[in-house]
């Protein structure tokens, strides 16, 4: 993607993003979900 896609005023560069594989992302999201579930129970108003 060119620089203007990231609010950069010039187009003299590009950006490359490497993401983890699907299994790692799934595990991370499950951990976040578990954490938020416990957090809600402890801090319920």
PLY file of the C-alpha trace (Angstrom):
ply
format ascii 1.0
element vertex 45
property float x
property float y
property float z
element edge 44
property int vertex1
property int vertex2
end_header
0.00 0.00 0.00
1.31 3.44 -0.77
2.00 6.01 1.94
-1.18 8.04 1.45
-3.16 5.04 2.70
-1.62 5.70 6.12
-2.06 9.50 6.14
1.49 10.02 4.96
1.73 13.07 2.70
4.11 11.57 0.12
3.96 8.36 -1.88
7.70 7.69 -1.87
7.49 4.53 0.22
5.36 1.44 0.75
4.40 -0.66 3.73
4.50 -4.44 4.16
2.69 -6.19 7.00
3.28 -9.76 8.12
0.56 -11.31 10.24
0.68 -14.48 12.35
-1.01 -17.60 11.02
-4.71 -18.20 11.62
-4.18 -20.67 14.48
-2.12 -18.13 16.43
-4.70 -15.39 15.87
-7.51 -17.71 16.95
-5.65 -18.62 20.15
-4.95 -14.96 20.92
-8.59 -13.98 20.44
-9.76 -16.86 22.63
-7.40 -15.70 25.40
-8.68 -12.14 25.12
-12.27 -13.40 25.26
-11.50 -15.47 28.38
-9.78 -12.51 30.05
-12.67 -10.14 29.31
-15.18 -12.68 30.61
-13.33 -12.92 33.93
-12.81 -9.15 34.04
-16.53 -8.49 33.58
-17.43 -10.86 36.42
-14.97 -9.21 38.82
-15.88 -5.63 37.91
-19.61 -5.91 37.34
-21.50 -2.82 38.41
0 1
1 2
2 3
3 4
4 5
5 6
6 7
7 8
8 9
9 10
10 11
11 12
12 13
13 14
14 15
15 16
16 17
17 18
18 19
19 20
20 21
21 22
22 23
23 24
24 25
25 26
26 27
27 28
28 29
29 30
30 31
31 32
32 33
33 34
34 35
35 36
36 37
37 38
38 39
39 40
40 41
41 42
42 43
43 44
